[in-house]
Amino acid sequence: MVRAAAGGRLAPRRARRTTARCRPPWPGDLVQKAPEEPDRTVMAMPREPESSRIRRVIEKFEIRGQRTYTPVMTVFDRSAGIFHYTPEGRRLYDFASGVLVANLGHNPRNWLKRLMDYLGWRQVLQDDTAAYVPVVPLTAYNGATELEALASERLIQTVRAQPGGARAQKIIWAASGSEAVQKALWAALAYRPARTFIWATRDGFHGKKGLAEAVTGNEESPNRDPRVRFISFPKEECIDVTVRNSGQFDPTPYERELEQLWQECDGKVACLITEPYLGAAGSFHPPAAYLQLLDRFCKEHDIVFILDEIQSCFCRTGPMFAFERYGVEPDIVLLGKAMANGVPVSVAVGRADVLDTLDYGEASDTFSGNPLACAAVLATLDCYEASGVVAHVGGLEPIMEEGLCRLKELPFVQHVRGEGMVWGVETCAHGGRDAHEMACEIIRACYAGNEEGTGIHLIGPLAKRVLRVSPPLVIGKDEAAQALELMFELCSRLV
Ligand SMILES: Cc1ncc(COP(=O)(O)O)c(C=O)c1O
């Protein structure tokens, strides 16, 4: 149900100019949920007739559970590069990239051309006469296409070409990140059938389905699988970007924990799965020595080391893959999200002896490795090779760090964490509002934007209180500085 103006509606702080089409809404326009209501209402905004109409239709026909909570459900009319445009014509800097997907920006012309060329669409669509056009099929179930062969080869070569990627020999295609996780875990369990335990890092996120859910969260989460045991992941040691690089990290307690758990599991540990950094748990980016400890321990004990780079791959942390930055060599690396710049696809890439344990049908499904996905992967790889994304992200990182750390001048911003182009801004209580409410206020204020209507699109907070800041990697340095300045200005209004 879309709630009409409920209790707690704020008055606009000062009169503002209106435009004929749409005056930019501001935080005071947002319809607030009644205090006794749980955080479940979709936002209607009075001066967004078209956006609100679309929100209402969605709310009428789709279940809420399909989305994660956000205090502002942005309606995207069109998007180009680093900007989204609302149906009312407002421009929003994209600070989410979908959810770390549109690394090359939205709808890049070169990428679209490459995609259509791979599919053979560009030429044939100019001729309107034939009802059917002779191009690669969109489904190749139980068969193969050259696109799939090319994409498999290119992906493996790309992983192998990076320091730490030497173990990439074979690939398993999947249609979503959770499926890639599931298939990698199946393979690792099949590889050493006598080893039944899976280790996962506590509070990690690997997806919501099947085994991906089983290795997500911690001992208290629902649907626990007795095969999964959790190990600690540093948080305090990387609570803020200023302490992360202090060089004070002591891996000894973590090493002790691994030794003890190894004894408890009687050495029957098939694999260990972790993320390079805890993303969904609130952007905790560990000291490299921690991941290197896991890598070393796995190698010494013949445990399959699975690094879930579904979120971090394709330059999100700077280099093409985070394993380069952290100096580790996983047995299996999981890729997803940005690898096709928006087309849904995911893969597990890794050791042939492990992945080859899955026999006919054991990792098959309708859409994995479909030609559209493979064409999108190839187009994305082409664009990365043709552009200096890696160097560009390296140049953006200090701008992001400086601009976001400036937010700590505000009384409701406590910590900033991140690397490359993936950052988390942790809020704290302020002015009678708890940290979650403050995070939601910031999202609303950024969405509402400035007097010209320019705003910032942020997704709902991670772990209730951490704002994810992850613009497309193609944002210019000046644009990044301007967008961060705008964020500071909009957040300052909440003091
Ligand atoms: C690290 C990581 N692994 C796995 C997943 C699951 O991917 P999907 O949502 O495509 O199933 C996600 C999604 O956010 C993720 O961030």
The ligand as an ORCA input file, in Angstrom:
! r2SCAN-3c Opt
* xyz 0 1
  C      29.670    -11.080     -2.913
  C      28.371    -11.534     -3.491
  N      28.184    -12.836     -3.760
  C      27.033    -13.295     -4.273
  C      25.984    -12.466     -4.531
  C      24.711    -13.016     -5.077
  O      24.519    -12.614     -6.397
  P      23.072    -12.631     -7.040
  O      22.279    -11.560     -6.383
  O      23.322    -12.344     -8.501
  O      22.495    -14.001     -6.823
  C      26.133    -11.085     -4.275
  C      25.022    -10.156     -4.535
  O      24.955     -9.066     -4.063
  C      27.354    -10.616     -3.726
  O      27.542     -9.330     -3.443
*
